[in-house]
Each structure stands twice: as C-alpha cells, then as structure tokens.
Amino acid sequence: MSGTPERADNPETPDADVVELATKIFDLARQGDAATLGAYIDAGVPANLTNDRGDTLVMLAAYHGHAEAVTALLARGAEADRANDRGQTPLAGAVFKGETDVIRALLAGGADPDAGTPSAVDTARMFGKADLLELFGAAGDSQGA
C-alpha cells in the first residue's frame, strides 16, 4: 500500500541507492561543486559524511584544492579538524598538496594547525614551508628546518 512491502521484499534496493548517492556526493566534493554539495547538505545529507577510509567531504574537497567547497561545507556544520582513519586532517592534507586558498579557508573555519598526525604544523615543518609555519603561529618552531 505505501511501498513498505516492496522494500521488505527487496531490502538491497535502498542500500544500493544510498551507496550510489553517497558515491555521487563524494565525487562532488572531489570536483569542488560547492553549490550542489551545499544543496545536498541543506536537504539533509550529513555535513560530516565519511567514506570507508574515514575521509569526510571536507577532506576530499580540501585535498583536491577546492576552497569554495570547503567554505560551503564548513558553513553548514562540517568539522574542520575531523581526521580520517590514518589520523590526517584536511588542513594537513592541504599543506601537503600546497593548497594555500584551502589552507586559508580551513583556518577561517576554525581548523587547528596542531590537530592530527602528522599535524599541519608538522607537515609544514617537514616540507620547509616557513610561510605556513608563520601563518600557523609556529614560525619560531621552524629554526633549523
């Protein structure tokens, strides 16, 4: 009558649909489609949706260099410092990739340069990024780097 019996007869259909939708949303984050991502979050998709490796939408958008998407996600409640299964944060990923606009967007959204393993500060230090250490307030820590 209401469609419920059909789902009971075929319980795999909703799961397949959810997986397909999640895959699409993760792809939108990788592509940096801020407007569409924002619309999905506004429609009820969790802002901290996480894939099987613990990567959030913010992590994927940050790693692929999409500052506007990062900003849109953070404005909708996504966590700036949520680490993936390897302990990496979006900010450390952006430092690794050299994505300055993303770094600034994450910092504006409250990201902690000391969060994660390695942290953004550790990553900047590892790659001799004195300008980022200064931005993170860790410039004095770069001596000898």
ABEGO torsion letter per residue (X at the ends): XAGAAAAAABAAAAAAAAAAAAAAAAAAAAAGBAAAAAAAAAAGBBAABBBAAGBBAAAAAAAAGBAAAAAAAAAAGBBAABBBAAGBBAAAAAAAAGBAAAAAAAAAAGBBAABEOBBAAAAAAAAGBAAAAAAAGAAAAABGX
